[in-house]
Amino acid sequence: MSDNTLKGKRIMGTARPPKVNPKQRTCAKADCDTTLSQYNRREHCYAHAPTKFPRLRGRIVPES
């Protein structure tokens, strides 16, 4: 009878630390005093971030 166990290997490599920004940053909006995370690379908080639309390659967008 054959052994049907699945064996894997650990991926070895260099574990880089995450990129961090300076601490105590606030949102770029004038009236907003939200403190941004050191891992958030953007200048605005979620509430004031500019709207981004996904790239729709080849899909037909239904009209609303």
C-alpha positions in Angstrom: 0.0 0.0 0.0 1.4 3.4 -0.9 1.7 6.3 1.6 -0.7 9.1 0.5 0.5 11.8 2.8 1.3 15.3 1.6 4.6 16.7 2.6 5.7 20.2 2.0 8.7 22.3 2.6 9.0 25.6 4.3 9.8 28.5 1.9 13.1 29.8 2.9 14.1 33.3 2.0 14.8 36.6 3.6 12.0 37.9 5.6 11.8 41.7 5.0 10.2 43.9 7.6 7.2 45.8 6.4 7.7 49.3 5.1 6.8 51.9 7.6 6.2 55.7 7.5 6.9 58.3 10.1 4.6 58.0 13.1 2.1 60.7 14.2 1.0 61.6 10.7 -2.4 63.1 10.2 -4.8 63.2 7.2 -4.0 65.8 4.6 -7.5 67.2 4.6 -7.6 70.6 6.3 -10.4 69.8 8.9 -9.4 66.2 9.6 -7.3 65.3 12.6 -7.3 61.5 12.0 -4.0 59.9 12.9 -2.8 57.7 10.1 -1.2 54.3 10.7 2.5 53.9 10.1 1.7 51.2 7.6 -0.7 53.5 5.6 1.4 54.9 2.8 -1.3 57.3 1.6 -1.7 60.9 2.6 -5.4 60.8 3.4 -7.5 58.7 5.8 -10.1 56.3 4.4 -13.0 58.9 4.7 -11.1 61.6 2.7 -9.2 59.4 0.2 -9.8 60.3 -3.5 -12.1 57.8 -5.3 -10.3 55.3 -7.4 -12.0 53.2 -10.1 -10.8 49.8 -11.1 -9.4 49.2 -14.5 -12.1 47.4 -16.5 -10.2 45.8 -19.4 -12.6 44.2 -21.8 -15.7 44.1 -19.6 -18.9 45.9 -20.5 -20.1 48.1 -17.7 -23.8 47.9 -17.2 -25.5 51.3 -17.3 -27.2 52.3 -14.1 
